[in-house]
Amino acid sequence: MSSAFAEGGWIPVLHSCQGADLSPALEWSGEPSDTRSFTLIVDDPDAPAGNWCHWLLYDVASQVHNLAQGYKPGKIGLSGANDFGKPGYGGPCPPEGDHPHRYLFTVFAVKTDKLDVKADTSAAVVGFNLHFNTLARAEIMGLFKR
Protein backbone atom coordinates (compact mmCIF):
# COMPACT_ATOMS: atom_id res chain seq x y z
CA MET A 1 0.00 0.00 0.00
CA SER A 2 0.99 3.63 -0.31
CA SER A 3 -0.06 6.67 1.67
CA ALA A 4 0.48 8.72 -1.52
CA PHE A 5 -2.22 7.10 -3.66
CA ALA A 6 -4.94 4.45 -3.46
CA GLU A 7 -5.08 1.28 -5.55
CA GLY A 8 -6.11 2.41 -9.04
CA GLY A 9 -5.86 6.08 -8.04
CA TRP A 10 -3.89 8.98 -9.43
CA ILE A 11 -0.22 9.30 -8.48
CA PRO A 12 0.44 12.85 -7.21
CA VAL A 13 2.56 15.16 -9.41
CA LEU A 14 5.13 15.29 -6.56
CA HIS A 15 6.15 11.73 -7.49
CA SER A 16 6.52 12.43 -11.23
CA CYS A 17 8.96 14.08 -13.64
CA GLN A 18 6.72 17.18 -13.50
CA GLY A 19 7.20 17.45 -9.74
CA ALA A 20 10.05 16.66 -7.37
CA ASP A 21 10.38 13.11 -8.77
CA LEU A 22 10.31 11.67 -5.23
CA SER A 23 9.42 8.04 -4.72
CA PRO A 24 6.14 7.56 -2.85
CA ALA A 25 6.08 5.94 0.58
CA LEU A 26 5.34 2.21 0.37
CA GLU A 27 4.39 -0.44 2.95
CA TRP A 28 3.83 -4.18 2.77
CA SER A 29 3.07 -7.08 5.09
CA GLY A 30 1.74 -10.62 5.12
CA GLU A 31 4.69 -12.29 3.41
CA PRO A 32 5.28 -16.06 3.74
CA SER A 33 7.22 -17.07 6.87
CA ASP A 34 10.18 -18.35 4.83
CA THR A 35 10.77 -15.01 3.09
CA ARG A 36 14.48 -14.12 3.14
CA SER A 37 14.42 -10.83 1.20
CA PHE A 38 12.24 -8.53 -0.90
CA THR A 39 12.50 -7.08 -4.40
CA LEU A 40 10.61 -4.04 -5.67
CA ILE A 41 9.97 -3.37 -9.33
CA VAL A 42 7.99 -0.38 -10.57
CA ASP A 43 7.11 -0.34 -14.22
CA ASP A 44 4.83 1.22 -16.84
CA PRO A 45 3.35 -1.41 -19.16
CA ASP A 46 1.76 1.37 -21.26
CA ALA A 47 5.02 3.06 -22.34
CA PRO A 48 5.34 3.69 -26.10
CA ALA A 49 8.44 1.47 -26.36
CA GLY A 50 6.90 -1.35 -24.31
CA ASN A 51 7.28 -2.05 -20.60
CA TRP A 52 9.39 0.69 -18.94
CA CYS A 53 11.15 0.10 -15.60
CA HIS A 54 10.96 3.10 -13.26
CA TRP A 55 12.50 1.54 -10.16
CA LEU A 56 14.40 -1.63 -9.35
CA LEU A 57 15.40 -2.44 -5.78
CA TYR A 58 16.46 -5.94 -4.72
CA ASP A 59 18.11 -7.85 -1.85
CA VAL A 60 16.06 -5.85 0.66
CA ALA A 61 16.28 -7.52 4.10
CA SER A 62 13.20 -9.47 5.15
CA GLN A 63 12.83 -7.26 8.26
CA VAL A 64 12.13 -4.21 6.06
CA HIS A 65 8.42 -3.61 5.46
CA ASN A 66 8.35 -0.03 4.23
CA LEU A 67 10.19 2.57 2.21
CA ALA A 68 9.88 6.22 3.13
CA GLN A 69 8.98 8.87 0.59
CA GLY A 70 12.06 10.04 -1.28
CA TYR A 71 14.07 6.81 -0.92
CA LYS A 72 17.66 7.22 -2.17
CA PRO A 73 19.82 4.35 -3.48
CA GLY A 74 22.30 2.91 -1.00
CA LYS A 75 20.10 3.09 2.11
CA ILE A 76 18.92 -0.53 1.94
CA GLY A 77 19.14 -3.32 -0.61
CA LEU A 78 20.72 -2.91 -4.03
CA SER A 79 19.45 -0.56 -6.71
CA GLY A 80 19.45 -1.78 -10.28
CA ALA A 81 19.40 0.53 -13.26
CA ASN A 82 15.97 1.80 -14.25
CA ASP A 83 15.17 2.37 -17.92
CA PHE A 84 16.23 6.00 -17.57
CA GLY A 85 19.73 4.53 -17.09
CA LYS A 86 20.09 5.47 -13.42
CA PRO A 87 19.83 3.61 -10.13
CA GLY A 88 16.88 4.46 -7.93
CA TYR A 89 13.44 5.85 -8.61
CA GLY A 90 12.43 7.60 -11.81
CA GLY A 91 8.87 8.88 -11.57
CA PRO A 92 6.03 8.70 -14.05
CA CYS A 93 6.73 10.70 -17.18
CA PRO A 94 4.46 9.57 -20.02
CA PRO A 95 4.37 11.53 -23.26
CA GLU A 96 2.31 14.71 -22.97
CA GLY A 97 -1.24 14.21 -24.19
CA ASP A 98 -1.00 10.41 -24.08
CA HIS A 99 -3.69 8.32 -22.37
CA PRO A 100 -3.32 7.65 -18.62
CA HIS A 101 -0.50 5.18 -17.98
CA ARG A 102 -0.60 2.44 -15.34
CA TYR A 103 2.32 2.25 -12.91
CA LEU A 104 2.70 -1.13 -11.22
CA PHE A 105 4.49 -1.13 -7.86
CA THR A 106 5.24 -4.82 -7.25
CA VAL A 107 6.92 -6.23 -4.13
CA PHE A 108 8.22 -9.79 -4.38
CA ALA A 109 8.82 -12.01 -1.34
CA VAL A 110 12.02 -13.87 -2.20
CA LYS A 111 13.26 -17.21 -0.83
CA THR A 112 16.97 -16.20 -0.90
CA ASP A 113 18.88 -13.46 0.95
CA LYS A 114 20.43 -12.29 -2.30
CA LEU A 115 19.54 -12.77 -5.95
CA ASP A 116 22.33 -14.13 -8.14
CA VAL A 117 22.83 -10.85 -10.02
CA LYS A 118 25.48 -8.14 -10.19
CA ALA A 119 24.97 -4.62 -8.87
CA ASP A 120 23.28 -2.20 -11.30
CA THR A 121 21.80 -5.07 -13.30
CA SER A 122 18.75 -4.70 -15.53
CA ALA A 123 15.14 -5.41 -14.61
CA ALA A 124 15.10 -8.24 -17.17
CA VAL A 125 17.94 -10.09 -15.41
CA VAL A 126 16.38 -9.51 -11.98
CA GLY A 127 13.03 -10.69 -13.33
CA PHE A 128 14.62 -13.86 -14.68
CA ASN A 129 16.08 -14.61 -11.25
CA LEU A 130 12.79 -13.77 -9.54
CA HIS A 131 11.07 -16.40 -11.69
CA PHE A 132 12.93 -19.10 -9.76
CA ASN A 133 12.96 -17.45 -6.32
CA THR A 134 9.57 -15.75 -5.72
CA LEU A 135 7.41 -17.04 -2.88
CA ALA A 136 4.66 -14.41 -3.21
CA ARG A 137 4.04 -10.97 -4.64
CA ALA A 138 1.85 -7.97 -3.96
CA GLU A 139 1.06 -5.08 -6.25
CA ILE A 140 -0.48 -1.63 -6.16
CA MET A 141 -1.32 0.22 -9.36
CA GLY A 142 -1.42 3.98 -9.77
CA LEU A 143 -2.29 6.14 -12.77
CA PHE A 144 -0.56 9.17 -14.21
CA LYS A 145 -1.18 11.41 -17.23
CA ARG A 146 0.50 14.60 -18.46
QUIWO-V412270 format. One record per pair of residues at least 24 apart in sequence whose C-alpha atoms are under 10 Angstrom apart, sorted by the first residue. I is the first residue (numbers start at 1). J is the second residue. D is the distance in Angstrom with one decimal. If there is no record, write none. Layout:
BEGIN
i: {I	I}
j: {J	J}
d: {D	D}
END
This chain:
BEGIN
i: {1	1	1	1	1	1	1	1	1	1	1	2	2	2	2	2	2	2	2	2	2	2	3	3	4	4	5	5	5	5	6	6	6	6	7	7	7	7	7	7	8	8	8	8	8	8	8	9	9	9	9	9	9	10	10	10	10	10	10	10	10	10	11	11	11	11	11	11	11	11	11	12	12	12	12	13	13	13	13	13	13	14	15	15	15	15	15	15	15	15	16	16	16	16	16	16	16	16	16	17	17	17	17	17	17	18	18	18	18	19	19	20	20	21	21	21	21	21	21	22	22	22	22	22	22	22	22	23	23	23	23	23	23	23	23	23	23	23	23	23	24	24	24	24	24	24	24	25	25	25	25	25	25	26	26	26	26	26	26	26	26	26	27	27	27	27	27	27	28	28	28	28	28	28	28	29	29	29	29	29	30	30	30	30	31	31	31	31	31	31	31	31	31	31	32	32	32	32	32	32	33	33	33	33	34	34	34	34	34	34	35	35	35	35	35	35	35	35	35	35	35	35	35	36	36	36	36	36	36	36	36	36	36	36	37	37	37	37	37	37	37	37	37	37	37	37	37	37	38	38	38	38	38	38	38	38	38	38	38	38	38	38	38	38	38	38	39	39	39	39	39	39	39	39	39	39	39	39	39	39	39	40	40	40	40	40	40	40	40	40	40	41	41	41	41	41	41	41	41	41	41	41	41	42	42	42	42	42	42	42	42	42	42	42	42	42	42	43	43	43	43	43	43	43	43	43	43	43	43	44	44	44	44	44	44	44	44	44	44	44	44	45	45	45	45	46	46	46	46	46	46	46	47	47	47	47	47	47	47	48	48	48	51	52	52	52	52	52	52	53	53	53	53	53	53	53	53	53	53	53	53	53	54	54	54	54	54	54	54	54	54	54	54	54	54	54	54	54	54	55	55	55	55	55	55	55	55	55	55	55	55	55	55	56	56	56	56	56	56	56	56	56	56	56	56	56	56	56	56	57	57	57	57	57	57	57	57	57	58	58	58	58	58	58	58	58	58	58	58	59	59	59	59	59	59	59	60	60	60	60	61	61	61	62	62	62	62	62	77	78	78	78	78	78	79	79	79	79	80	80	80	80	80	80	80	80	80	81	81	81	81	81	82	82	82	82	83	83	85	85	86	87	87	87	87	88	91	92	92	92	92	92	93	93	93	94	94	94	95	95	96	96	97	97	98	98	98	99	99	99	99	100	100	100	100	100	101	101	101	101	101	101	102	102	102	102	102	103	103	103	103	103	103	104	104	104	104	104	105	105	105	105	105	106	106	106	106	106	107	107	107	107	107	108	108	108	108	108	108	108	109	109	109	109	109	109	110	110	110	110	111	111}
j: {25	26	27	28	29	66	105	138	139	140	141	26	27	28	66	67	68	69	105	140	141	142	27	69	69	142	140	141	142	143	140	141	142	143	104	139	140	141	142	143	102	103	104	140	141	142	143	102	140	141	142	143	144	100	101	102	103	141	142	143	144	145	91	92	102	103	141	142	143	144	145	92	142	143	144	91	92	93	144	145	146	91	69	70	89	90	91	92	93	144	89	90	91	92	93	94	144	145	146	90	91	92	93	94	146	91	92	93	146	91	92	70	91	70	89	90	91	92	93	68	69	70	71	72	89	90	91	54	55	67	68	69	70	71	72	88	89	90	91	92	67	68	69	70	71	89	91	66	67	68	69	70	71	65	66	67	68	69	71	105	107	140	64	65	66	67	68	107	64	65	66	67	107	138	139	64	65	66	109	138	65	109	136	138	62	65	107	108	109	110	135	136	137	138	109	110	111	135	136	137	62	109	111	135	62	109	110	111	112	135	61	62	63	108	109	110	111	112	113	133	134	135	136	60	61	62	63	109	110	111	112	113	114	135	61	62	63	64	77	108	109	110	111	112	113	114	115	134	62	63	64	65	77	107	108	109	110	111	112	113	114	115	134	135	136	137	77	78	79	106	107	108	109	110	114	115	126	127	130	134	137	77	79	105	106	107	108	109	137	138	139	80	82	89	104	105	106	107	108	123	126	127	139	82	89	90	91	92	103	104	105	106	107	123	139	140	141	82	83	90	91	92	102	103	104	105	106	123	141	92	93	94	101	102	103	104	105	141	142	143	144	101	102	103	104	94	98	99	100	101	102	103	93	94	95	98	101	102	103	94	95	98	83	82	83	84	92	103	123	81	82	83	84	85	89	90	91	103	104	122	123	124	81	82	83	84	85	86	87	88	89	90	91	92	93	103	104	105	123	79	80	81	82	83	84	86	87	88	89	90	91	105	123	80	81	82	83	86	87	88	89	90	106	120	121	122	123	126	127	81	82	87	88	89	107	120	123	126	107	108	110	113	114	115	117	119	123	126	130	110	112	113	114	115	116	117	109	110	113	114	110	113	114	109	110	111	112	113	114	114	118	119	120	121	119	120	121	122	117	118	119	120	121	122	123	125	126	119	120	121	122	123	120	121	122	123	122	123	120	122	120	119	120	121	122	120	144	142	143	144	145	146	144	145	146	144	145	146	145	146	145	146	145	146	144	145	146	143	144	145	146	142	143	144	145	146	141	142	143	144	145	146	141	142	143	144	145	139	140	141	142	143	144	139	140	141	142	143	138	139	140	141	142	137	138	139	140	141	136	137	138	139	140	133	134	135	136	137	138	139	133	134	135	136	137	138	134	135	136	137	135	136}
d: {8.5	5.8	5.3	6.3	9.3	9.4	9.1	9.1	8.1	6.4	9.5	4.6	6.2	8.9	9.4	9.6	9.9	9.6	9.6	8.0	9.9	9.8	8.5	9.4	8.8	9.7	9.2	9.0	6.9	9.2	8.0	8.1	7.2	9.8	9.9	8.9	5.5	5.5	6.2	9.1	8.4	9.3	9.7	7.5	5.3	5.0	6.5	9.7	9.6	7.5	5.2	5.9	8.7	9.3	9.9	9.4	9.8	9.1	5.6	4.7	5.8	8.6	9.6	8.4	9.7	8.7	9.2	5.6	5.7	5.7	9.1	9.8	9.4	9.1	8.0	9.2	8.7	9.9	8.3	9.4	9.3	9.0	9.0	8.7	9.4	8.7	5.7	7.2	9.8	9.8	9.9	7.7	4.3	4.7	6.2	9.5	8.3	9.8	9.6	7.6	5.6	6.1	5.4	9.0	9.7	8.8	8.5	7.5	8.4	8.9	9.8	9.2	8.9	8.3	7.9	6.6	5.3	8.1	9.5	10.0	6.6	4.6	7.5	9.1	7.4	8.0	7.1	10.0	9.0	8.9	8.1	5.4	4.8	6.1	8.7	8.9	6.0	7.7	6.9	9.9	8.2	7.2	4.7	6.6	8.2	9.5	9.2	7.4	5.6	4.6	4.1	7.5	8.2	8.3	5.4	5.2	6.7	7.6	9.9	8.9	9.7	9.5	9.1	5.7	4.2	6.6	8.6	9.5	8.9	5.4	6.3	9.3	7.8	8.0	9.5	9.6	6.4	8.9	9.9	9.2	9.7	9.7	9.6	9.5	9.1	9.7	9.9	8.9	6.3	9.4	8.3	7.0	8.2	9.0	7.4	9.3	9.3	7.0	7.2	9.9	9.8	9.8	9.8	9.8	9.4	8.9	8.5	6.5	9.1	8.3	9.4	6.4	9.5	9.5	5.7	5.6	5.1	7.5	8.5	10.0	8.9	7.1	8.8	8.8	6.9	5.2	8.7	7.5	5.9	5.2	5.2	5.0	8.3	9.7	4.8	4.4	8.1	8.5	9.1	8.4	6.3	5.1	6.8	6.3	5.2	7.1	9.0	9.8	6.2	9.3	8.2	8.9	8.7	6.6	5.5	4.9	5.5	8.7	9.0	8.5	9.1	9.8	9.1	10.0	9.9	9.3	8.5	9.2	9.8	8.1	5.6	5.1	6.9	7.2	9.7	9.2	8.9	9.6	8.4	9.2	9.3	9.9	9.6	7.1	5.6	4.6	6.4	9.3	9.6	9.7	9.6	9.7	9.3	9.9	7.8	6.1	5.4	6.7	8.3	7.7	9.3	8.9	9.6	9.1	8.5	9.2	9.4	9.9	6.7	5.4	4.5	6.2	8.8	9.6	9.4	9.6	9.4	9.1	9.3	9.9	9.7	9.1	8.3	5.6	5.4	6.9	8.5	9.5	9.7	8.1	9.7	8.9	6.7	5.8	4.8	6.5	9.3	9.7	9.8	9.6	10.0	7.7	6.7	7.3	8.0	8.7	9.9	8.9	8.5	5.5	6.5	8.4	9.4	6.9	8.5	9.7	7.3	9.0	9.8	8.5	8.4	9.5	9.4	8.2	6.1	8.8	10.0	9.4	9.4	8.6	5.3	5.2	8.0	9.8	9.3	8.5	9.9	9.5	9.6	9.0	6.9	9.4	8.8	5.3	6.3	7.4	9.7	9.4	9.4	8.1	5.9	5.0	6.4	7.5	9.5	8.7	9.5	9.4	9.6	8.0	7.7	7.6	5.4	8.3	9.4	9.1	7.6	5.7	4.7	6.3	8.3	8.8	8.7	5.1	6.7	6.2	9.5	10.0	7.6	6.7	7.6	9.8	9.9	9.1	9.1	8.2	6.5	8.5	10.0	9.0	9.5	8.7	7.4	9.0	9.4	9.6	9.3	9.5	9.6	9.1	9.4	9.7	7.9	7.6	9.6	9.6	10.0	8.1	9.9	8.6	8.5	6.3	5.0	6.6	9.8	9.9	9.7	9.4	8.1	8.3	9.9	7.2	9.0	8.2	8.6	9.8	9.8	8.1	9.2	9.5	9.4	6.7	7.7	9.6	7.2	6.2	8.3	9.8	9.7	8.8	6.4	4.0	5.0	6.1	7.1	9.9	8.5	8.8	5.1	6.1	5.7	7.4	8.8	9.1	7.2	7.3	8.3	8.5	9.6	9.4	8.6	9.8	6.9	9.4	10.0	9.8	9.8	9.8	8.8	6.6	8.3	9.2	8.0	7.9	7.5	7.7	6.6	6.6	8.2	6.9	7.5	4.9	7.5	6.0	10.0	6.9	7.2	9.9	8.8	6.5	8.5	9.8	6.1	5.4	4.5	7.9	10.0	8.4	5.6	5.5	6.3	9.5	6.4	5.8	4.8	6.8	9.2	10.0	8.3	5.5	5.2	6.0	7.6	6.6	6.0	4.6	6.7	9.0	8.3	5.5	5.3	6.1	8.0	6.8	5.7	4.3	6.6	8.5	8.5	5.6	5.4	6.3	8.9	9.2	6.3	7.4	5.9	4.4	6.6	8.8	8.5	5.8	5.4	5.2	5.9	8.5	4.7	5.6	7.5	8.8	6.2	9.4}
END
